[in-house]
């Protein structure tokens, strides 16, 4: 399941022992829209990680905190430390392989 991430919930992620996958996107971004169903499928398949989405227009502070320069961007966190960053659209197999290798 993919949850919406807001600035107020950031502490929850920092305190989590579970790996965290965050997708940064925007409603006006075509590649972000194309990535959404893939991201949701992966959230159902990879149970050992928590999945979140951030709308950069609504959560500009989060985008700045994570230094998001383009969308879509996926950040993989393990024990609050970034282990990987994926910029742009990637197919499901590539994303799954990268996520599993970094968590």
C-alpha positions as CSV (number, residue, x, y, z in Angstrom):
1,X,0.0,0.0,0.0
2,X,1.2,3.5,-0.9
3,X,0.7,6.2,1.6
4,X,0.8,10.0,1.1
5,X,3.7,11.5,2.9
6,X,3.4,15.0,4.4
7,X,6.0,16.9,6.4
8,X,4.2,16.2,9.7
9,X,4.8,12.4,9.2
10,X,8.5,12.7,8.5
11,X,9.4,11.7,12.1
12,X,7.5,8.4,11.6
13,X,9.9,7.5,8.7
14,X,13.0,8.5,10.7
15,X,11.9,6.3,13.6
16,X,11.0,3.3,11.3
17,X,13.2,0.2,11.3
18,X,11.5,-0.8,8.0
19,X,13.1,0.4,4.8
20,X,11.3,3.3,3.2
21,X,10.6,4.0,-0.5
22,X,9.5,7.5,-1.4
23,X,8.3,8.6,-4.8
24,X,8.4,12.3,-5.5
25,X,6.1,13.5,-8.3
26,X,3.6,16.1,-9.4
27,X,0.1,15.9,-10.9
28,X,1.2,17.7,-14.0
29,X,4.1,15.3,-14.7
30,X,3.3,12.6,-17.3
31,X,6.1,10.2,-16.4
32,X,5.0,10.5,-12.7
33,X,1.5,9.4,-13.7
34,X,2.9,6.5,-15.7
35,X,5.0,5.4,-12.7
36,X,2.1,5.5,-10.2
37,X,0.5,2.1,-11.1
38,X,4.0,0.5,-11.2
39,X,4.8,1.9,-7.8
40,X,1.5,0.7,-6.3
41,X,2.1,-2.8,-7.7
42,X,5.6,-2.9,-6.1
43,X,4.2,-1.7,-2.8
44,X,2.0,-4.8,-2.8
45,X,4.8,-7.1,-3.8
46,X,7.6,-5.8,-1.6
47,X,6.1,-6.2,1.9
48,X,9.4,-5.6,3.8
49,X,9.4,-1.9,2.9
50,X,7.0,1.0,3.4
51,X,6.0,3.0,0.3
52,X,5.1,6.7,0.3
53,X,4.3,9.3,-2.4
54,X,5.0,13.0,-2.1
55,X,3.3,15.6,-4.3
56,X,6.1,18.2,-4.6
57,X,3.7,21.0,-5.3
58,X,1.9,20.4,-2.0
59,X,4.9,19.5,0.0
60,X,7.6,21.8,-1.3
61,X,9.6,21.7,2.0
62,X,9.9,17.9,1.7
63,X,11.1,18.2,-1.8
64,X,13.7,20.7,-0.7
65,X,14.8,18.6,2.3
66,X,15.4,15.6,0.0
67,X,17.0,17.9,-2.7
68,X,14.6,16.8,-5.4
69,X,15.7,18.4,-8.7
70,X,13.4,16.5,-11.1
71,X,10.4,14.3,-11.1
72,X,9.7,11.5,-10.8
73,X,12.4,10.7,-8.3
74,X,12.4,7.6,-6.0
75,X,14.5,7.6,-2.9
76,X,15.3,4.4,-1.0
77,X,16.0,4.9,2.7
78,X,17.3,2.2,5.1
79,X,17.5,3.2,8.8
80,X,16.9,6.8,7.7
81,X,19.9,6.8,5.4
82,X,19.5,7.2,1.6
83,X,20.8,4.0,-0.1
84,X,19.7,4.9,-3.7
85,X,18.0,7.5,-5.8
86,X,16.3,6.8,-9.1
87,X,15.5,9.7,-11.4
88,X,13.0,9.4,-14.2
89,X,10.7,6.6,-15.2
90,X,11.9,3.0,-14.9
91,X,10.0,-0.2,-15.7
92,X,8.8,-2.4,-13.0
93,X,11.5,-5.1,-13.3
94,X,14.3,-2.5,-13.1
95,X,12.7,-0.7,-10.1
96,X,12.0,-4.0,-8.3
97,X,15.6,-5.2,-8.8
98,X,17.1,-1.9,-7.6
99,X,14.8,-1.6,-4.6
100,X,15.5,-5.2,-3.5
101,X,19.2,-4.8,-3.8
102,X,19.2,-1.6,-1.7
103,X,16.9,-2.6,1.2
